Amino acid sequence: MIVQQGIPVETFSFIFKDQGIYVFESAASGTVTIIGVVDKSQTCSNSVNGIGAAMATDKSLSQIGIAS
């Protein structure tokens, strides 16, 4: 709908209420962003204030439950 109406979108926000793996791909560039949301009782490695970031490597993906 956004593309059909020609609305330029540079950013968006979303609140992740459920734990899981979320994958977003940019249609313009083909880049992929993978977000792993864990339960409040869990923590992510290398996180600061509950937020962690890493390059998509076999190790970092396996830490959030993704295996090839």
mmCIF file of the N, C-alpha and C atoms, coordinates in Angstrom:
data_MODEL
# 
_entry.id   MODEL 
# 
loop_
_atom_site.group_PDB 
_atom_site.id 
_atom_site.type_symbol 
_atom_site.label_atom_id 
_atom_site.label_alt_id 
_atom_site.label_comp_id 
_atom_site.label_asym_id 
_atom_site.label_entity_id 
_atom_site.label_seq_id 
_atom_site.pdbx_PDB_ins_code 
_atom_site.Cartn_x 
_atom_site.Cartn_y 
_atom_site.Cartn_z 
_atom_site.occupancy 
_atom_site.B_iso_or_equiv 
_atom_site.pdbx_formal_charge 
_atom_site.auth_seq_id 
_atom_site.auth_comp_id 
_atom_site.auth_asym_id 
_atom_site.auth_atom_id 
_atom_site.pdbx_PDB_model_num 
ATOM 1   N N  . MET A 1 1  ? 0.824  -1.182  0.000  1.00 0.00 ? 1  MET A N  1 
ATOM 2   C CA . MET A 1 1  ? 0.000  0.000   0.000  1.00 0.00 ? 1  MET A CA 1 
ATOM 3   C C  . MET A 1 1  ? 0.877  1.258   0.000  1.00 0.00 ? 1  MET A C  1 
ATOM 4   N N  . ILE A 1 2  ? 1.951  1.226   0.765  1.00 0.00 ? 2  ILE A N  1 
ATOM 5   C CA . ILE A 1 2  ? 2.851  2.381   0.819  1.00 0.00 ? 2  ILE A CA 1 
ATOM 6   C C  . ILE A 1 2  ? 3.480  2.627   -0.549 1.00 0.00 ? 2  ILE A C  1 
ATOM 7   N N  . VAL A 1 3  ? 3.930  1.550   -1.204 1.00 0.00 ? 3  VAL A N  1 
ATOM 8   C CA . VAL A 1 3  ? 4.543  1.669   -2.528 1.00 0.00 ? 3  VAL A CA 1 
ATOM 9   C C  . VAL A 1 3  ? 3.519  2.154   -3.545 1.00 0.00 ? 3  VAL A C  1 
ATOM 10  N N  . GLN A 1 4  ? 2.316  1.596   -3.514 1.00 0.00 ? 4  GLN A N  1 
ATOM 11  C CA . GLN A 1 4  ? 1.273  1.975   -4.468 1.00 0.00 ? 4  GLN A CA 1 
ATOM 12  C C  . GLN A 1 4  ? 0.903  3.443   -4.354 1.00 0.00 ? 4  GLN A C  1 
ATOM 13  N N  . GLN A 1 5  ? 0.937  3.985   -3.149 1.00 0.00 ? 5  GLN A N  1 
ATOM 14  C CA . GLN A 1 5  ? 0.574  5.383   -2.946 1.00 0.00 ? 5  GLN A CA 1 
ATOM 15  C C  . GLN A 1 5  ? 1.768  6.319   -3.099 1.00 0.00 ? 5  GLN A C  1 
ATOM 16  N N  . GLY A 1 6  ? 2.967  5.748   -3.279 1.00 0.00 ? 6  GLY A N  1 
ATOM 17  C CA . GLY A 1 6  ? 4.151  6.574   -3.477 1.00 0.00 ? 6  GLY A CA 1 
ATOM 18  C C  . GLY A 1 6  ? 4.590  7.331   -2.238 1.00 0.00 ? 6  GLY A C  1 
ATOM 19  N N  . ILE A 1 7  ? 4.329  6.779   -1.067 1.00 0.00 ? 7  ILE A N  1 
ATOM 20  C CA . ILE A 1 7  ? 4.694  7.438   0.185  1.00 0.00 ? 7  ILE A CA 1 
ATOM 21  C C  . ILE A 1 7  ? 6.157  7.115   0.514  1.00 0.00 ? 7  ILE A C  1 
ATOM 22  N N  . PRO A 1 8  ? 7.015  8.125   0.626  1.00 0.00 ? 8  PRO A N  1 
ATOM 23  C CA . PRO A 1 8  ? 8.417  7.848   0.973  1.00 0.00 ? 8  PRO A CA 1 
ATOM 24  C C  . PRO A 1 8  ? 8.558  7.515   2.465  1.00 0.00 ? 8  PRO A C  1 
ATOM 25  N N  . VAL A 1 9  ? 9.144  6.357   2.761  1.00 0.00 ? 9  VAL A N  1 
ATOM 26  C CA . VAL A 1 9  ? 9.345  5.942   4.144  1.00 0.00 ? 9  VAL A CA 1 
ATOM 27  C C  . VAL A 1 9  ? 10.839 5.785   4.377  1.00 0.00 ? 9  VAL A C  1 
ATOM 28  N N  . GLU A 1 10 ? 11.366 6.517   5.333  1.00 0.00 ? 10 GLU A N  1 
ATOM 29  C CA . GLU A 1 10 ? 12.785 6.406   5.655  1.00 0.00 ? 10 GLU A CA 1 
ATOM 30  C C  . GLU A 1 10 ? 12.997 5.630   6.949  1.00 0.00 ? 10 GLU A C  1 
ATOM 31  N N  . THR A 1 11 ? 12.071 5.728   7.881  1.00 0.00 ? 11 THR A N  1 
ATOM 32  C CA . THR A 1 11 ? 12.171 5.011   9.151  1.00 0.00 ? 11 THR A CA 1 
ATOM 33  C C  . THR A 1 11 ? 10.772 4.587   9.595  1.00 0.00 ? 11 THR A C  1 
ATOM 34  N N  . PHE A 1 12 ? 10.741 3.639   10.509 1.00 0.00 ? 12 PHE A N  1 
ATOM 35  C CA . PHE A 1 12 ? 9.480  3.258   11.130 1.00 0.00 ? 12 PHE A CA 1 
ATOM 36  C C  . PHE A 1 12 ? 9.805  2.747   12.526 1.00 0.00 ? 12 PHE A C  1 
ATOM 37  N N  . SER A 1 13 ? 8.800  2.693   13.357 1.00 0.00 ? 13 SER A N  1 
ATOM 38  C CA . SER A 1 13 ? 9.010  2.161   14.706 1.00 0.00 ? 13 SER A CA 1 
ATOM 39  C C  . SER A 1 13 ? 8.014  1.041   14.956 1.00 0.00 ? 13 SER A C  1 
ATOM 40  N N  . PHE A 1 14 ? 8.402  0.162   15.863 1.00 0.00 ? 14 PHE A N  1 
ATOM 41  C CA . PHE A 1 14 ? 7.559  -0.975  16.187 1.00 0.00 ? 14 PHE A CA 1 
ATOM 42  C C  . PHE A 1 14 ? 7.895  -1.429  17.587 1.00 0.00 ? 14 PHE A C  1 
ATOM 43  N N  . ILE A 1 15 ? 6.912  -1.808  18.357 1.00 0.00 ? 15 ILE A N  1 
ATOM 44  C CA . ILE A 1 15 ? 7.129  -2.354  19.700 1.00 0.00 ? 15 ILE A CA 1 
ATOM 45  C C  . ILE A 1 15 ? 6.951  -3.858  19.622 1.00 0.00 ? 15 ILE A C  1 
ATOM 46  N N  . PHE A 1 16 ? 8.010  -4.583  19.957 1.00 0.00 ? 16 PHE A N  1 
ATOM 47  C CA . PHE A 1 16 ? 7.975  -6.036  19.927 1.00 0.00 ? 16 PHE A CA 1 
ATOM 48  C C  . PHE A 1 16 ? 7.434  -6.540  21.266 1.00 0.00 ? 16 PHE A C  1 
ATOM 49  N N  . LYS A 1 17 ? 6.190  -7.005  21.280 1.00 0.00 ? 17 LYS A N  1 
ATOM 50  C CA . LYS A 1 17 ? 5.561  -7.464  22.512 1.00 0.00 ? 17 LYS A CA 1 
ATOM 51  C C  . LYS A 1 17 ? 5.763  -8.957  22.737 1.00 0.00 ? 17 LYS A C  1 
ATOM 52  N N  . ASP A 1 18 ? 6.068  -9.696  21.680 1.00 0.00 ? 18 ASP A N  1 
ATOM 53  C CA . ASP A 1 18 ? 6.227  -11.141 21.778 1.00 0.00 ? 18 ASP A CA 1 
ATOM 54  C C  . ASP A 1 18 ? 7.664  -11.539 21.455 1.00 0.00 ? 18 ASP A C  1 
ATOM 55  N N  . GLN A 1 19 ? 8.175  -12.507 22.223 1.00 0.00 ? 19 GLN A N  1 
ATOM 56  C CA . GLN A 1 19 ? 9.520  -12.979 21.933 1.00 0.00 ? 19 GLN A CA 1 
ATOM 57  C C  . GLN A 1 19 ? 9.504  -13.757 20.627 1.00 0.00 ? 19 GLN A C  1 
ATOM 58  N N  . GLY A 1 20 ? 10.649 -13.759 19.956 1.00 0.00 ? 20 GLY A N  1 
ATOM 59  C CA . GLY A 1 20 ? 10.751 -14.477 18.690 1.00 0.00 ? 20 GLY A CA 1 
ATOM 60  C C  . GLY A 1 20 ? 11.835 -13.880 17.816 1.00 0.00 ? 20 GLY A C  1 
ATOM 61  N N  . ILE A 1 21 ? 11.913 -14.373 16.598 1.00 0.00 ? 21 ILE A N  1 
ATOM 62  C CA . ILE A 1 21 ? 12.875 -13.886 15.613 1.00 0.00 ? 21 ILE A CA 1 
ATOM 63  C C  . ILE A 1 21 ? 12.099 -13.116 14.556 1.00 0.00 ? 21 ILE A C  1 
ATOM 64  N N  . TYR A 1 22 ? 12.527 -11.884 14.302 1.00 0.00 ? 22 TYR A N  1 
ATOM 65  C CA . TYR A 1 22 ? 11.883 -11.031 13.319 1.00 0.00 ? 22 TYR A CA 1 
ATOM 66  C C  . TYR A 1 22 ? 12.910 -10.684 12.240 1.00 0.00 ? 22 TYR A C  1 
ATOM 67  N N  . VAL A 1 23 ? 12.515 -10.806 10.986 1.00 0.00 ? 23 VAL A N  1 
ATOM 68  C CA . VAL A 1 23 ? 13.423 -10.556 9.864  1.00 0.00 ? 23 VAL A CA 1 
ATOM 69  C C  . VAL A 1 23 ? 12.803 -9.496  8.962  1.00 0.00 ? 23 VAL A C  1 
ATOM 70  N N  . PHE A 1 24 ? 13.590 -8.459  8.672  1.00 0.00 ? 24 PHE A N  1 
ATOM 71  C CA . PHE A 1 24 ? 13.150 -7.376  7.798  1.00 0.00 ? 24 PHE A CA 1 
ATOM 72  C C  . PHE A 1 24 ? 14.139 -7.272  6.640  1.00 0.00 ? 24 PHE A C  1 
ATOM 73  N N  . GLU A 1 25 ? 13.620 -7.123  5.429  1.00 0.00 ? 25 GLU A N  1 
ATOM 74  C CA . GLU A 1 25 ? 14.480 -6.933  4.261  1.00 0.00 ? 25 GLU A CA 1 
ATOM 75  C C  . GLU A 1 25 ? 14.091 -5.633  3.573  1.00 0.00 ? 25 GLU A C  1 
ATOM 76  N N  . SER A 1 26 ? 15.095 -4.847  3.235  1.00 0.00 ? 26 SER A N  1 
ATOM 77  C CA . SER A 1 26 ? 14.862 -3.618  2.500  1.00 0.00 ? 26 SER A CA 1 
ATOM 78  C C  . SER A 1 26 ? 14.700 -3.962  1.025  1.00 0.00 ? 26 SER A C  1 
ATOM 79  N N  . ALA A 1 27 ? 13.566 -3.630  0.456  1.00 0.00 ? 27 ALA A N  1 
ATOM 80  C CA . ALA A 1 27 ? 13.335 -3.889  -0.964 1.00 0.00 ? 27 ALA A CA 1 
ATOM 81  C C  . ALA A 1 27 ? 14.269 -3.046  -1.829 1.00 0.00 ? 27 ALA A C  1 
ATOM 82  N N  . ALA A 1 28 ? 14.653 -1.875  -1.322 1.00 0.00 ? 28 ALA A N  1 
ATOM 83  C CA . ALA A 1 28 ? 15.512 -0.985  -2.102 1.00 0.00 ? 28 ALA A CA 1 
ATOM 84  C C  . ALA A 1 28 ? 16.952 -1.479  -2.185 1.00 0.00 ? 28 ALA A C  1 
ATOM 85  N N  . SER A 1 29 ? 17.488 -1.969  -1.054 1.00 0.00 ? 29 SER A N  1 
ATOM 86  C CA . SER A 1 29 ? 18.910 -2.337  -1.036 1.00 0.00 ? 29 SER A CA 1 
ATOM 87  C C  . SER A 1 29 ? 19.153 -3.834  -0.888 1.00 0.00 ? 29 SER A C  1 
ATOM 88  N N  . GLY A 1 30 ? 18.136 -4.583  -0.478 1.00 0.00 ? 30 GLY A N  1 
ATOM 89  C CA . GLY A 1 30 ? 18.313 -6.009  -0.258 1.00 0.00 ? 30 GLY A CA 1 
ATOM 90  C C  . GLY A 1 30 ? 18.969 -6.353  1.068  1.00 0.00 ? 30 GLY A C  1 
ATOM 91  N N  . THR A 1 31 ? 19.253 -5.351  1.895  1.00 0.00 ? 31 THR A N  1 
ATOM 92  C CA . THR A 1 31 ? 19.859 -5.627  3.199  1.00 0.00 ? 31 THR A CA 1 
ATOM 93  C C  . THR A 1 31 ? 18.839 -6.261  4.126  1.00 0.00 ? 31 THR A C  1 
ATOM 94  N N  . VAL A 1 32 ? 19.329 -7.106  5.011  1.00 0.00 ? 32 VAL A N  1 
ATOM 95  C CA . VAL A 1 32 ? 18.466 -7.828  5.933  1.00 0.00 ? 32 VAL A CA 1 
ATOM 96  C C  . VAL A 1 32 ? 18.815 -7.440  7.363  1.00 0.00 ? 32 VAL A C  1 
ATOM 97  N N  . THR A 1 33 ? 17.798 -7.191  8.165  1.00 0.00 ? 33 THR A N  1 
ATOM 98  C CA . THR A 1 33 ? 17.967 -6.935  9.593  1.00 0.00 ? 33 THR A CA 1 
ATOM 99  C C  . THR A 1 33 ? 17.234 -8.044  10.332 1.00 0.00 ? 33 THR A C  1 
ATOM 100 N N  . ILE A 1 34 ? 17.948 -8.697  11.257 1.00 0.00 ? 34 ILE A N  1 
ATOM 101 C CA . ILE A 1 34 ? 17.368 -9.787  12.039 1.00 0.00 ? 34 ILE A CA 1 
ATOM 102 C C  . ILE A 1 34 ? 17.327 -9.343  13.496 1.00 0.00 ? 34 ILE A C  1 
ATOM 103 N N  . ILE A 1 35 ? 16.156 -9.432  14.097 1.00 0.00 ? 35 ILE A N  1 
ATOM 104 C CA . ILE A 1 35 ? 15.980 -9.017  15.485 1.00 0.00 ? 35 ILE A CA 1 
ATOM 105 C C  . ILE A 1 35 ? 15.493 -10.214 16.283 1.00 0.00 ? 35 ILE A C  1 
ATOM 106 N N  . GLY A 1 36 ? 16.226 -10.527 17.348 1.00 0.00 ? 36 GLY A N  1 
ATOM 107 C CA . GLY A 1 36 ? 15.817 -11.589 18.261 1.00 0.00 ? 36 GLY A CA 1 
ATOM 108 C C  . GLY A 1 36 ? 15.302 -10.974 19.546 1.00 0.00 ? 36 GLY A C  1 
ATOM 109 N N  . VAL A 1 37 ? 14.057 -11.241 19.877 1.00 0.00 ? 37 VAL A N  1 
ATOM 110 C CA . VAL A 1 37 ? 13.445 -10.704 21.088 1.00 0.00 ? 37 VAL A CA 1 
ATOM 111 C C  . VAL A 1 37 ? 13.318 -11.842 22.090 1.00 0.00 ? 37 VAL A C  1 
ATOM 112 N N  . VAL A 1 38 ? 13.913 -11.644 23.259 1.00 0.00 ? 38 VAL A N  1 
ATOM 113 C CA . VAL A 1 38 ? 13.900 -12.685 24.286 1.00 0.00 ? 38 VAL A CA 1 
ATOM 114 C C  . VAL A 1 38 ? 12.935 -12.321 25.407 1.00 0.00 ? 38 VAL A C  1 
ATOM 115 N N  . ASP A 1 39 ? 12.615 -13.288 26.239 1.00 0.00 ? 39 ASP A N  1 
ATOM 116 C CA . ASP A 1 39 ? 11.748 -13.076 27.385 1.00 0.00 ? 39 ASP A CA 1 
ATOM 117 C C  . ASP A 1 39 ? 12.409 -12.107 28.365 1.00 0.00 ? 39 ASP A C  1 
ATOM 118 N N  . LYS A 1 40 ? 11.614 -11.405 29.144 1.00 0.00 ? 40 LYS A N  1 
ATOM 119 C CA . LYS A 1 40 ? 12.143 -10.446 30.118 1.00 0.00 ? 40 LYS A CA 1 
ATOM 120 C C  . LYS A 1 40 ? 13.111 -11.088 31.103 1.00 0.00 ? 40 LYS A C  1 
ATOM 121 N N  . SER A 1 41 ? 12.953 -12.383 31.349 1.00 0.00 ? 41 SER A N  1 
ATOM 122 C CA . SER A 1 41 ? 13.823 -13.071 32.308 1.00 0.00 ? 41 SER A CA 1 
ATOM 123 C C  . SER A 1 41 ? 15.173 -13.445 31.701 1.00 0.00 ? 41 SER A C  1 
ATOM 124 N N  . GLN A 1 42 ? 15.338 -13.289 30.401 1.00 0.00 ? 42 GLN A N  1 
ATOM 125 C CA . GLN A 1 42 ? 16.583 -13.629 29.718 1.00 0.00 ? 42 GLN A CA 1 
ATOM 126 C C  . GLN A 1 42 ? 17.390 -12.369 29.416 1.00 0.00 ? 42 GLN A C  1 
ATOM 127 N N  . THR A 1 43 ? 18.672 -12.553 29.147 1.00 0.00 ? 43 THR A N  1 
ATOM 128 C CA . THR A 1 43 ? 19.514 -11.437 28.727 1.00 0.00 ? 43 THR A CA 1 
ATOM 129 C C  . THR A 1 43 ? 20.278 -11.835 27.469 1.00 0.00 ? 43 THR A C  1 
ATOM 130 N N  . CYS A 1 44 ? 20.633 -10.861 26.688 1.00 0.00 ? 44 CYS A N  1 
ATOM 131 C CA . CYS A 1 44 ? 21.431 -11.088 25.482 1.00 0.00 ? 44 CYS A CA 1 
ATOM 132 C C  . CYS A 1 44 ? 22.899 -10.870 25.821 1.00 0.00 ? 44 CYS A C  1 
ATOM 133 N N  . SER A 1 45 ? 23.762 -11.659 25.194 1.00 0.00 ? 45 SER A N  1 
ATOM 134 C CA . SER A 1 45 ? 25.191 -11.453 25.414 1.00 0.00 ? 45 SER A CA 1 
ATOM 135 C C  . SER A 1 45 ? 25.606 -10.118 24.809 1.00 0.00 ? 45 SER A C  1 
ATOM 136 N N  . ASN A 1 46 ? 26.565 -9.489  25.406 1.00 0.00 ? 46 ASN A N  1 
ATOM 137 C CA . ASN A 1 46 ? 27.098 -8.189  24.943 1.00 0.00 ? 46 ASN A CA 1 
ATOM 138 C C  . ASN A 1 46 ? 26.035 -7.097  24.872 1.00 0.00 ? 46 ASN A C  1 
ATOM 139 N N  . SER A 1 47 ? 25.005 -7.186  25.712 1.00 0.00 ? 47 SER A N  1 
ATOM 140 C CA . SER A 1 47 ? 23.964 -6.168  25.667 1.00 0.00 ? 47 SER A CA 1 
ATOM 141 C C  . SER A 1 47 ? 24.264 -5.020  26.625 1.00 0.00 ? 47 SER A C  1 
ATOM 142 N N  . VAL A 1 48 ? 23.757 -3.858  26.266 1.00 0.00 ? 48 VAL A N  1 
ATOM 143 C CA . VAL A 1 48 ? 23.854 -2.668  27.103 1.00 0.00 ? 48 VAL A CA 1 
ATOM 144 C C  . VAL A 1 48 ? 22.427 -2.163  27.295 1.00 0.00 ? 48 VAL A C  1 
ATOM 145 N N  . ASN A 1 49 ? 21.996 -2.059  28.535 1.00 0.00 ? 49 ASN A N  1 
ATOM 146 C CA . ASN A 1 49 ? 20.617 -1.657  28.841 1.00 0.00 ? 49 ASN A CA 1 
ATOM 147 C C  . ASN A 1 49 ? 19.598 -2.546  28.133 1.00 0.00 ? 49 ASN A C  1 
ATOM 148 N N  . GLY A 1 50 ? 19.922 -3.836  28.028 1.00 0.00 ? 50 GLY A N  1 
ATOM 149 C CA . GLY A 1 50 ? 18.999 -4.789  27.435 1.00 0.00 ? 50 GLY A CA 1 
ATOM 150 C C  . GLY A 1 50 ? 19.008 -4.862  25.928 1.00 0.00 ? 50 GLY A C  1 
ATOM 151 N N  . ILE A 1 51 ? 19.894 -4.114  25.281 1.00 0.00 ? 51 ILE A N  1 
ATOM 152 C CA . ILE A 1 51 ? 19.949 -4.105  23.818 1.00 0.00 ? 51 ILE A CA 1 
ATOM 153 C C  . ILE A 1 51 ? 21.336 -4.513  23.362 1.00 0.00 ? 51 ILE A C  1 
ATOM 154 N N  . GLY A 1 52 ? 21.404 -5.465  22.451 1.00 0.00 ? 52 GLY A N  1 
ATOM 155 C CA . GLY A 1 52 ? 22.683 -5.907  21.901 1.00 0.00 ? 52 GLY A CA 1 
ATOM 156 C C  . GLY A 1 52 ? 22.636 -5.882  20.384 1.00 0.00 ? 52 GLY A C  1 
ATOM 157 N N  . ALA A 1 53 ? 23.776 -5.729  19.760 1.00 0.00 ? 53 ALA A N  1 
ATOM 158 C CA . ALA A 1 53 ? 23.852 -5.727  18.299 1.00 0.00 ? 53 ALA A CA 1 
ATOM 159 C C  . ALA A 1 53 ? 25.099 -6.477  17.880 1.00 0.00 ? 53 ALA A C  1 
ATOM 160 N N  . ALA A 1 54 ? 24.998 -7.167  16.751 1.00 0.00 ? 54 ALA A N  1 
ATOM 161 C CA . ALA A 1 54 ? 26.143 -7.915  16.231 1.00 0.00 ? 54 ALA A CA 1 
ATOM 162 C C  . ALA A 1 54 ? 25.981 -8.097  14.730 1.00 0.00 ? 54 ALA A C  1 
ATOM 163 N N  . MET A 1 55 ? 27.087 -8.325  14.060 1.00 0.00 ? 55 MET A N  1 
ATOM 164 C CA . MET A 1 55 ? 27.048 -8.674  12.651 1.00 0.00 ? 55 MET A CA 1 
ATOM 165 C C  . MET A 1 55 ? 26.418 -10.061 12.532 1.00 0.00 ? 55 MET A C  1 
ATOM 166 N N  . ALA A 1 56 ? 25.814 -10.355 11.395 1.00 0.00 ? 56 ALA A N  1 
ATOM 167 C CA . ALA A 1 56 ? 25.165 -11.654 11.182 1.00 0.00 ? 56 ALA A CA 1 
ATOM 168 C C  . ALA A 1 56 ? 26.222 -12.711 10.858 1.00 0.00 ? 56 ALA A C  1 
ATOM 169 N N  . THR A 1 57 ? 26.742 -13.334 11.905 1.00 0.00 ? 57 THR A N  1 
ATOM 170 C CA . THR A 1 57 ? 27.693 -14.429 11.751 1.00 0.00 ? 57 THR A CA 1 
ATOM 171 C C  . THR A 1 57 ? 27.037 -15.712 12.247 1.00 0.00 ? 57 THR A C  1 
ATOM 172 N N  . ASP A 1 58 ? 27.642 -16.859 11.942 1.00 0.00 ? 58 ASP A N  1 
ATOM 173 C CA . ASP A 1 58 ? 27.093 -18.126 12.440 1.00 0.00 ? 58 ASP A CA 1 
ATOM 174 C C  . ASP A 1 58 ? 26.953 -18.089 13.955 1.00 0.00 ? 58 ASP A C  1 
ATOM 175 N N  . LYS A 1 59 ? 27.957 -17.543 14.634 1.00 0.00 ? 59 LYS A N  1 
ATOM 176 C CA . LYS A 1 59 ? 27.938 -17.514 16.101 1.00 0.00 ? 59 LYS A CA 1 
ATOM 177 C C  . LYS A 1 59 ? 26.838 -16.595 16.630 1.00 0.00 ? 59 LYS A C  1 
ATOM 178 N N  . SER A 1 60 ? 26.747 -15.375 16.095 1.00 0.00 ? 60 SER A N  1 
ATOM 179 C CA . SER A 1 60 ? 25.745 -14.431 16.604 1.00 0.00 ? 60 SER A CA 1 
ATOM 180 C C  . SER A 1 60 ? 24.327 -14.907 16.299 1.00 0.00 ? 60 SER A C  1 
ATOM 181 N N  . LEU A 1 61 ? 24.120 -15.528 15.154 1.00 0.00 ? 61 LEU A N  1 
ATOM 182 C CA . LEU A 1 61 ? 22.791 -16.049 14.831 1.00 0.00 ? 61 LEU A CA 1 
ATOM 183 C C  . LEU A 1 61 ? 22.431 -17.241 15.704 1.00 0.00 ? 61 LEU A C  1 
ATOM 184 N N  . SER A 1 62 ? 23.411 -18.109 15.998 1.00 0.00 ? 62 SER A N  1 
ATOM 185 C CA . SER A 1 62 ? 23.124 -19.263 16.850 1.00 0.00 ? 62 SER A CA 1 
ATOM 186 C C  . SER A 1 62 ? 22.790 -18.821 18.266 1.00 0.00 ? 62 SER A C  1 
ATOM 187 N N  . GLN A 1 63 ? 23.329 -17.672 18.708 1.00 0.00 ? 63 GLN A N  1 
ATOM 188 C CA . GLN A 1 63 ? 23.048 -17.177 20.053 1.00 0.00 ? 63 GLN A CA 1 
ATOM 189 C C  . GLN A 1 63 ? 21.584 -16.757 20.213 1.00 0.00 ? 63 GLN A C  1 
ATOM 190 N N  . ILE A 1 64 ? 20.915 -16.428 19.118 1.00 0.00 ? 64 ILE A N  1 
ATOM 191 C CA . ILE A 1 64 ? 19.501 -16.074 19.218 1.00 0.00 ? 64 ILE A CA 1 
ATOM 192 C C  . ILE A 1 64 ? 18.596 -17.188 18.684 1.00 0.00 ? 64 ILE A C  1 
ATOM 193 N N  . GLY A 1 65 ? 19.187 -18.355 18.468 1.00 0.00 ? 65 GLY A N  1 
ATOM 194 C CA . GLY A 1 65 ? 18.386 -19.534 18.135 1.00 0.00 ? 65 GLY A CA 1 
ATOM 195 C C  . GLY A 1 65 ? 18.232 -19.830 16.667 1.00 0.00 ? 65 GLY A C  1 
ATOM 196 N N  . ILE A 1 66 ? 19.070 -19.237 15.818 1.00 0.00 ? 66 ILE A N  1 
ATOM 197 C CA . ILE A 1 66 ? 18.996 -19.494 14.378 1.00 0.00 ? 66 ILE A CA 1 
ATOM 198 C C  . ILE A 1 66 ? 20.152 -20.408 13.999 1.00 0.00 ? 66 ILE A C  1 
ATOM 199 N N  . ALA A 1 67 ? 19.829 -21.511 13.333 1.00 0.00 ? 67 ALA A N  1 
ATOM 200 C CA . ALA A 1 67 ? 20.860 -22.451 12.877 1.00 0.00 ? 67 ALA A CA 1 
ATOM 201 C C  . ALA A 1 67 ? 20.683 -22.725 11.400 1.00 0.00 ? 67 ALA A C  1 
ATOM 202 N N  . SER A 1 68 ? 21.801 -22.980 10.730 1.00 0.00 ? 68 SER A N  1 
ATOM 203 C CA . SER A 1 68 ? 21.710 -23.250 9.290  1.00 0.00 ? 68 SER A CA 1 
ATOM 204 C C  . SER A 1 68 ? 21.304 -24.689 9.043  1.00 0.00 ? 68 SER A C  1 
# 
